Amino acid sequence: MRFGSFIIACALGLALLLFADGRPVARPQERYSQVVDLTRTAQVKANSERSSGTRIISPAAMIPGTWGAAQIPAERLIAPLVVMDLNAPSAQISVDDVATWEAQHGNVPQGAVVAVRRAGSPNSSSSSQFPVSADAAQFLMDARYTRGFIVETPASLGSDRTLSRQIALHGNYVVEESTPLAALPETGSLIIVAPAKNGDAAESPVRVLAMVPATVHGA
């Protein structure tokens, strides 16, 4: 356990250094064979709308007075990563979808971050709804003690005030507009989320790195 804690601490330190000065990603050894950068830079789209890039929505953005982006405890920013597919015509992952996923891959690890991968281009399946239903999110937070969610598109949390409040009350955060998650396996990866230190900001640019297990690439 002490060695595992040391590795996690080193990984967080690496993530913070990468976010601070943009150094090249070092290749992880043994258990992890690849680091996938899930950070999307802000840019102007073809329709002249400006993408905000990858951002973290902290509990404070949903309930003032709770954790801001820079106040989220460090131990909640490194977690097992699971990836669930959202296939058309579904607009949200349901409790049944979670049950099907767990029947195939085993239970979502305790304290995981759940990423939602859209079929095809992430921008082709836009929706005004958060891609995880309120019931499914509640189950994941209550039964699996999730720490956060990652989505490839804007989070659209304003459409369901009850859901956003529940996310905040459980101390969960949402990372929006990640790069496409196609390269990631459903299980086995480790996610590192490194928010910028913006004081009490409720939302903040964020660097997101996924450490992919060696078995996926035969390393």
C-alpha positions in Angstrom: 0.0 0.0 0.0 2.8 2.4 0.8 4.5 1.8 -2.5 1.1 2.2 -4.3 0.6 5.5 -2.6 4.1 6.6 -3.6 3.4 5.8 -7.2 0.1 7.8 -7.2 1.8 10.8 -5.5 4.5 10.7 -8.2 1.9 10.5 -10.9 0.1 13.6 -9.6 3.4 15.5 -9.3 4.1 14.6 -13.0 0.7 15.8 -14.0 1.1 19.2 -12.2 4.5 19.7 -13.8 3.1 18.9 -17.2 0.3 21.4 -16.8 2.6 24.0 -15.5 5.2 24.0 -18.2 4.2 21.7 -21.0 7.1 19.3 -20.7 7.0 16.1 -22.9 5.1 13.2 -21.4 7.4 10.6 -19.9 6.7 7.0 -20.9 5.3 5.1 -17.9 7.0 1.8 -17.0 5.7 -1.8 -16.6 2.0 -1.6 -15.7 1.2 1.4 -18.0 2.5 1.5 -21.5 1.1 4.8 -22.9 0.0 8.2 -21.7 -3.0 9.6 -23.6 -3.5 13.4 -23.4 -7.2 14.1 -23.3 -6.8 17.8 -23.2 -8.4 19.8 -26.0 -7.1 23.4 -26.6 -9.5 26.3 -27.0 -10.1 27.2 -30.6 -12.5 28.9 -33.0 -14.8 26.5 -34.8 -15.9 26.7 -38.4 -19.2 28.3 -37.3 -17.3 31.0 -35.5 -18.2 29.7 -32.1 -15.3 29.5 -29.7 -14.6 26.3 -28.0 -13.6 26.7 -24.4 -11.3 23.7 -24.5 -11.1 21.0 -21.8 -12.5 22.4 -18.5 -13.4 21.1 -15.1 -16.7 22.0 -13.6 -16.3 21.8 -9.9 -19.0 21.3 -7.2 -18.9 25.1 -6.6 -20.2 25.7 -10.1 -23.3 23.7 -9.1 -23.7 24.6 -5.5 -21.9 27.8 -4.3 -19.8 27.3 -1.2 -18.7 23.8 -2.0 -15.3 22.9 -3.5 -13.9 25.1 -6.2 -11.7 23.7 -8.9 -8.5 24.4 -7.0 -10.0 23.1 -3.7 -10.8 19.6 -4.9 -8.7 17.3 -2.7 -5.7 15.9 -4.6 -6.7 12.3 -3.9 -9.9 12.8 -5.9 -7.9 13.9 -9.0 -6.2 10.5 -9.6 -8.6 7.6 -10.0 -9.3 4.4 -11.9 -10.9 5.3 -15.3 -13.8 3.5 -16.9 -15.2 4.2 -20.3 -18.8 3.7 -21.2 -20.1 4.0 -24.8 -23.2 6.1 -25.6 -24.6 4.8 -28.9 -27.3 6.5 -31.0 -30.2 6.9 -30.7 -29.6 7.0 -26.9 -29.2 10.4 -25.5 -28.1 9.2 -22.0 -26.5 6.2 -20.3 -29.2 4.6 -18.2 -29.1 2.3 -15.2 -29.7 -0.6 -17.5 -26.7 0.4 -19.6 -24.5 0.5 -16.5 -25.8 -3.0 -15.5 -24.9 -4.3 -19.0 -21.5 -2.7 -18.8 -20.8 -4.3 -15.4 -22.0 -7.7 -16.7 -19.3 -7.5 -19.4 -16.5 -5.8 -17.5 -17.2 -6.3 -13.8 -18.3 -3.7 -11.3 -17.2 -0.1 -11.8 -14.2 0.2 -9.4 -14.8 2.1 -6.2 -13.8 5.7 -6.5 -13.5 5.7 -10.3 -14.0 8.5 -12.8 -16.6 7.6 -15.5 -15.9 8.7 -19.1 -18.7 8.7 -21.7 -17.6 7.9 -25.2 -19.9 8.9 -28.0 -20.2 6.7 -31.1 -18.6 8.3 -34.2 -17.5 11.9 -34.0 -18.1 13.4 -30.6 -19.4 16.6 -32.2 -22.0 14.7 -34.3 -24.1 13.6 -31.4 -24.6 16.8 -29.5 -27.5 16.9 -27.0 -28.9 19.4 -24.5 -28.9 16.6 -21.9 -26.0 15.5 -19.8 -25.0 12.1 -21.3 -25.6 10.2 -18.0 -29.2 9.9 -16.7 -30.0 11.2 -13.2 -30.7 7.6 -12.0 -27.5 6.2 -13.5 -25.4 9.0 -12.0 -27.1 8.5 -8.7 -26.3 4.8 -8.7 -22.7 5.4 -9.7 -22.2 8.0 -7.0 -24.0 6.1 -4.2 -23.0 2.5 -5.0 -19.6 2.9 -6.7 -18.5 6.2 -5.0 -17.4 7.8 -8.3 -15.3 10.9 -8.1 -16.3 12.5 -11.4 -17.4 12.3 -15.0 -15.7 13.0 -18.3 -17.6 14.0 -21.5 -16.4 14.8 -25.0 -18.9 17.6 -25.5 -20.1 20.6 -23.4 -21.6 19.2 -20.2 -25.0 20.8 -20.5 -25.7 20.5 -16.8 -28.1 23.4 -16.7 -30.8 21.3 -18.2 -31.2 19.2 -15.0 -30.8 21.2 -11.9 -31.5 18.2 -9.6 -28.8 16.1 -11.3 -26.2 18.9 -11.0 -27.0 19.4 -7.3 -26.6 15.7 -6.7 -23.3 15.7 -8.5 -22.0 18.6 -6.3 -23.4 17.1 -3.1 -21.4 13.9 -3.7 -18.2 15.9 -4.2 -18.1 14.9 -7.9 -16.7 17.1 -10.7 -17.3 17.0 -14.5 -14.6 17.4 -17.1 -16.1 18.7 -20.4 -14.8 18.8 -23.9 -12.1 16.2 -23.6 -10.5 14.9 -26.8 -12.2 11.8 -28.3 -11.9 8.7 -26.1 -11.7 6.2 -28.9 -8.1 5.1 -28.0 -9.0 4.2 -24.4 -10.0 0.7 -23.2 -13.1 0.3 -21.1 -11.2 -0.6 -18.0 -7.7 -0.6 -16.5 -6.6 3.0 -17.1 -5.7 5.6 -14.5 -6.9 9.1 -15.0 -5.0 12.2 -13.7 -6.9 15.5 -13.6 -4.8 18.6 -13.0 -6.9 21.9 -12.7 -5.2 25.2 -13.0 -4.7 27.0 -9.7 -7.3 29.8 -10.2 -8.1 30.6 -6.7 -11.8 30.1 -6.0 -12.8 29.6 -9.6 -15.7 27.3 -10.0 -14.7 26.3 -13.5 -11.1 26.1 -14.8 -9.0 24.9 -17.7 -7.7 21.5 -16.9 -5.0 19.1 -18.1 -6.3 15.5 -18.3 -4.0 12.5 -18.8 -4.9 8.8 -19.1 -2.4 6.2 -18.3 -3.3 3.1 -20.4 -2.5 -0.4 -19.2 0.4 -2.3 -20.9 -1.8 -5.3 -21.7 -3.8 -3.2 -24.2 -0.8 -2.6 -26.4 1.0 -5.8 -25.6 3.8 -4.1 -23.8 
